[in-house]
Amino acid sequence: MAHADKVYHTIAYFTLGLIWLISFPKSLKEKRLKYAIVSFCIIYGIVLEVLQGVLTAHRTASLLDVIANTVGVIVAMLLYKQVFKKIAAI
């Protein structure tokens, strides 16, 4: 599969985003913190891609990697919101 690494990127950033969201359960009632975590994870992915392209000779930056990273973080947030709603309803 030509773009199998994109699946790995999505899984990695899904995991990163979900772990950060789970780390602050009571604080996440504030939407600002939740969106700050998501924004940080996305910016982190962008910065790593840029540094990869600038600082290494054997690797390149990829817009598709940034998109895969972003998708992973957004899916983590959506899943967390659904689970958090159900837990709060209990």
C-alpha positions in Angstrom: 0.0 0.0 0.0 1.5 3.3 -1.2 0.3 5.5 1.7 0.3 3.0 4.6 2.4 5.4 6.7 -0.5 7.8 6.7 -2.5 5.2 8.6 0.3 5.1 11.1 0.4 8.9 11.4 -3.4 8.9 12.0 -3.1 6.2 14.7 -0.2 7.9 16.4 -1.8 11.3 16.6 -5.2 9.8 17.6 -3.3 8.2 20.5 -1.5 11.4 21.3 -4.7 13.5 21.3 -6.7 11.0 23.3 -4.1 10.6 26.0 -3.9 14.3 26.4 -7.6 14.7 26.5 -8.0 11.9 29.1 -5.2 13.5 31.2 -7.4 16.5 32.1 -10.9 15.0 32.7 -12.3 17.5 35.2 -10.7 20.5 33.6 -12.2 19.6 30.2 -15.5 20.9 31.2 -13.9 24.1 30.0 -14.1 24.0 26.2 -11.0 26.3 25.9 -8.7 23.7 27.4 -10.1 20.9 25.2 -9.5 23.0 22.1 -6.1 24.1 23.3 -5.1 20.5 23.6 -6.3 19.7 20.1 -4.7 22.8 18.7 -1.4 22.0 20.4 -1.4 18.5 19.0 -2.0 19.8 15.5 0.6 22.5 15.8 3.1 19.9 17.2 2.5 17.7 14.1 3.0 20.7 11.8 6.2 21.8 13.5 7.6 18.2 13.4 7.0 18.0 9.7 8.6 21.3 9.0 11.6 20.4 11.2 11.9 17.1 9.4 12.1 18.8 6.1 14.5 21.5 7.2 16.9 19.7 9.6 17.3 16.3 8.0 18.8 15.4 4.6 17.1 12.0 4.2 13.5 12.9 5.2 11.0 15.3 3.7 8.1 17.3 5.0 4.7 16.1 3.7 1.4 17.9 3.6 -0.3 14.5 3.6 1.4 13.6 6.9 0.1 16.9 8.4 -3.4 16.0 7.2 -3.2 12.5 8.6 -2.0 13.8 11.9 -4.8 16.4 12.0 -7.4 13.7 11.2 -6.1 11.5 14.0 -6.4 14.3 16.6 -9.9 15.4 15.4 -11.2 11.8 15.5 -9.7 11.5 19.1 -11.6 14.7 20.1 -14.9 13.5 18.6 -14.6 10.1 20.2 -13.7 11.7 23.6 -16.6 14.1 23.3 -19.0 11.2 22.8 -17.6 9.1 25.6 -17.4 12.2 27.9 -21.1 12.9 27.3 -22.1 9.4 28.2 -20.0 9.4 31.3 -21.4 12.8 32.4 -24.9 11.5 31.9 -24.3 8.6 34.4 
